[in-house]
Structures are given as structure tokens and as C-alpha cells.
Amino acid sequence: MAVTYDDVRRVALAMPHVVDSSSYGTPALKVGKTLLVRLWETGDVIVVKMPFDRREELIEGDPDTYFITDHYAPYEWVLARLARLSAEALPDLLGMAYRAAKSSKKPRK
């Protein structure tokens, strides 16, 4: 069964300090002010915070689910097709994204 953005939202909101937000006019979830995941403009893909090494592993392991566009190539993000994403993989994917978002936060002065 396909994962929906509501599934993504439910799993992510169970993590500490994750809040509903928006990004580029689409629904998004943030850890504080740091973007964790957002719905891509097409509505059937999510954009997920992901370190480069993990992103490459995901894409190599399942290129039908995970991909990038030229726009995202220089940034630590991966795109995931919701229709191909398994519910079982979702908590691990969002856990990786959560750790990446938390580590990318700049310390406050």
C-alpha cells in the first residue's frame, strides 16, 4: 500500500520538536526551524533531508523510489516517490532525516 503525506506527517510528528510548517508553498515538517521533509510540488514525492553518503546508498539501492534532480544534486536532500515508499521503511527514512536535520542546526550565539 502506498505511503501518503499523512503517514509521513504522523511518523515525523512523533519525533521531538517536529512541527507542521510549509516550504515553497507546500506542506512541510521542521525540527524547530530546520526543514526535515516537505511535499514536492507534484504532490506524489517528498523531499527529505539526507546526508550525501546516505542519499547515494538509497538511490543505488532503490532507484525506482529514491532519486534527485539537478537542482538537488549539490544539496543534502533526496526525493522519494510516495507510491513506491514502504510503510516499513518510513520510520528509518525519517529517522535518518531527523538526525541530519538536528546535526545541521547551527548553534545559537
Order of alpha helices (4+ residues) and beta strands (2+ residues): alpha-beta-beta-beta-beta-alpha-beta-beta-alpha
